[in-house]
Structures are given as C-alpha cells and as structure tokens.
Amino acid sequence: MAKYTGPIYKKSRRFGFSTLETGKELAKKPYAPGQHGNRRGKKLSNYGIQLQEKQKVRFMYGINEKQFRKTFEEARKLKNVLGEDFLKLLESRIDNVVYRIGFARTRNGARQLVNHGHVTVNGKKVDIPSYRCIPGDVIAIKENSKEHPAIRASLESVGKRVEFVTYDENKMAGTFVRYPERSELNADINEALIVEFYNR
C-alpha cells in the first residue's frame, strides 16, 4: 500500500486516534468523518481490530506497508519484547528523531527536511528518511539551512522534548541519547495487536 497523502485530520478521526500526538484532530469533532460519523458503527472482528491498530501506527509514522513490515521483521531478530522493539526501531528513524528534536512540527515535515538535504548526522548529510539512528548520533541542521524559516518557527514552538533526545541551542544540534522506554511512547498504541496481525 502506498503512503497516504490525504487529509491528516480526517484519517485521525477515522481511527479515533491522534496521529499527530497533539489531540488537535479530535478536539472539535471526536468522531469519524462523513455523514454518519457520529453514529456507532458495526463491531469489528479480531482481524479488523488488529488491522486498524497496524494502520494507525503505520500512518502515525508516515511510512508505507513495505517499510513497516520490513521494520517489524528487523525487530523480530532482536529477540527481546517484539512489540516494544518494533516501536523503538520506528522511533530511531532519522525523520522521527528530527521531529522529536523539534526541527519540524510534524513527521511529514521532518521527512521533507531530510529528503531535501537539510539534515546531517555526525557531520555528514543524510537524505534518506528511513536511516536508522543509534544512541550517540548527533543530528544537526546544515550550516546554510540554519535560517530556514520553517525550522526556526518549529524550534520556537517546542514545549517539552522527550527525554531520549537532547538539544544544544548554540550548535542547533540534537543528540539521540538512547532508545526510548515503552513508558515514554504513546500509551494509546497497543503494539501487541500489531504482533498478532503479523503472526497470523
């Protein structure tokens, strides 16, 4: 399945889940889109519940099915708690780390910054959004992109950052300190359902 490029708010309302992790999409209309969105729909099967959980997480991180499944298979090789390892691998993607540091307001915006060559990792340009960061990696904005208005606006809007990244305002660089703990990630995700989906 190709990457979704339609309205973000509508998709979040369909899932009943804030894919932007801000809650803004559901604040005014906490029901599914469409003429009958505020009516109770039919009950989902176990497969439907698992599929919906998989789709909402895939959409939240903004990646296509092939990349999502590939990441899951990589997590399977780690031999720890599969669902948690899977989320940790998704969180360590460079586009997600750029978003967590605050260089972009959304993951889509972060992906665009990476694609356009505005980001470096340990001093070297990285323009592949699926690049996997490891603890200790320093993620920075290229020198000639530091006055980019969208990046500046995003940094100014940052409230509190997650604890597994740090930011040096003077260097305009962040560090991926460690892999996140499960308790630091979205509590509304039930990764066990995704594991069940792929283990059918």
N, C-alpha and C positions, 0 to 999 in steps of 0.2 A: 504494500500500500504506500502511495506517495505521501510526502509530507503535507500536512494540512496548511492551507494558506488563507482560509476564510476568516470570518469574524471570531475573534477570541472570546468575547463576552458570550456570544451565542453558544459556543462549544462548552464553555464552563457551565452555563445554565443547563445544558443538556445533561451533563454529568452530575450536576448538583455539587460541584467541587471547584474551588478557586484555583485554576491552573496557574494564575499569576502569583498565587500565595499572598494576596493582599486582601481578598474578600470583597473588593470593589465590584466585581462582576455580579455578585449575588446580593449586593446591598439593597438595591431598589426592587429587583424582580427575582426573588429566591425560588423560582420555579422554571420549568423547562420552557423553551421558546415555542412560539406557534399559537394558533387559535385555542388549542386545548391544553396548553402548557401547565395551567394551574389545576388541572384535574388529575386524579390518581390514575396512573397508567396500569397496564396489566403486569402481573407479577413475573419477574424474570426467573428463568431456570438457573440452575447452578452454573451451567456453561455461560449463560448470559451475564451473570454476576461477575464471573472471572474475566470474561472478555471486556466488560465495561471497566473493571479495575485496571486491566492491562492498557486499555485505550486511554484512560485519563492520565496515567503516568507517562505513557509514550507522548501524549500531546503536551503534557506539562514540560517535559524536557525538550520537546520540539524535534524529535528525530523520527526517521521512517522505520517501518517494521523490520527491514533487513538489519539495520544498525542496532535496533532494540534487541532483536533475537540474538545477534552476534555478541552483544554485551552480556546477555543472560548466560550464554554458553561459556563465556570467559569467566563469569562469576562461579559457574558450576565447578570449574577446575581449581578454585581456591580452597575448597574442602572445609569451609567454615559454615556459618549460618547463611545459606544460599540467598535468601531474600535480602538480608542486610548487606551482604557482599555486593549484590546486584545494585542496590541503591548507592553504595559507596563508589562503585565504578561509574555510575551515571553522574554523581557529584564531582568526580575528578576530571571530567571532560573540560577542556580549556574554555569552551564557551560558557559552561556553567560557573567555572571559577571566576571568569571575567565578570559575570553577573553578580556573583556573591561578593566580590570585592567592591563593586559599585560603579564600575566603568560604564555600565549600561543599566537602564531601568528594567529591561526585560531580557529573557534569554534570547529571544529573537534579535533584539538589538545587539546583544553581546556577540551572537553568531555573525552578524553583519560586520561588526568591528574586526573580528578575526578574519573573515573572508576578504576584507578589503586591506588587510596587511597593516593594521594599526597597532597590533599587539606583538610583544616579544616575550619569550620565555628564556630566562637566564641569558639575556642579551641577544638572542637570535630570533629573527622573525618567524612566527608560526601563523600560517594562514589556513590551517585545517581544523575546523571546529571540533572534530572527534579526537584530536590529540589528547592523550591521557597525561595529566599532571601527576607527579609523585611528590610526597612530602619534602619540603625544602625548596621547591621550584619557586623562582621569583618571576612574577608576571607583571609586566610594565607596559606603558604606552610609549610608542616610538617617539623620539625627540621631536620630529616635525609634525606630530599629531597631538601634542600636549595641549594645544589651544583649541582643539576641536570643540565647538560649542555644545554638541550633544554630550560629549564626555564630561565637560565641565558642569553642565546642568545636572547630569546624573550624579556626579560626586557630591554636588551641593545638596542634593535631595536625600542623601543617605542618612538614615537614622542610626540604627544599630546593626553592626555586622555580625555574622555568625562567628563563633569562636575558633573555627578551624582555618580561618584566614586572617591575616593581619594586613594593615595598610600603612605605608610611610608617605605622608602627605608631601614632604620635601622632595622625595625622589619620584613621586607619582607612580609608586610601585607597590604591589601586594605580594604576600607570600602564602603559598598553600602549605600551612604548617603541618597538618596531619589529615588523615582520613576522618570523616565525621563519625560520631557515635550515633546510634539509631535514635536516641532521645533528642538529638539536635535537628532531626529531619522532620518532615511533615507528618504529624500524627494521624492525619486523615487518610493516609495511604495504608492499605492492607496488602503488603507485599506477599503474604502467604497465598493470596488468591492468584497472584501472577505466577508463582511457583506451581500451583495446582494446574493453572491453564497450560503451561508448557510441559507439564509432566503427564498430561492426559494420555 
